[in-house]
Amino acid sequence: MNYRALGALLVLPALAAAADHVHDSAAAAPNDPPIKITINPEARVSATLAGALPSPTICGRPVEFRVWIVNQGFVTSRLEARLVGEVPEGTQLDFHPEPLKGVPEEQRTLRLTLTAPGPTDITLAFKSQNNAPDLGGRDRVHFLMKCFTES
């Protein structure tokens, strides 16, 4: 048996699947919300970048992100968001953890404020109230954002 050929056959589909998870904001439709949250029937939360990220703004001004929620479990608990990992100094998140309506789709608004100019590494995690965060990191989105100073 040719184990090298077998190994290549096993690795190629995995690489192709991994490539599907790379976010290309240029390929996103202009009206797609940048963040898509899916809550499955077991109330597990997963998050992906779906649309184009908002344009950079002046430091200290909040940037609004539309969040599209696909609620397959008809969950009515609060949806919470938080900054995770190494949170850059001066980065603020504003997301009101209101109860979900239990409808198949709804939208929310999330606001991020940056105070330091230049690229900022952001990781957001989402969870429904009283549920454990996802151990595999599927409840998170990771992206770079920047602001600029007024001249």
Helices and strands as residue ranges (DSSP letters): H 3-19, E 35-39, E 45-49, E 57-58, E 62-71, E 79-83, E 92-94, E 105-113, E 118-128, E 140-148
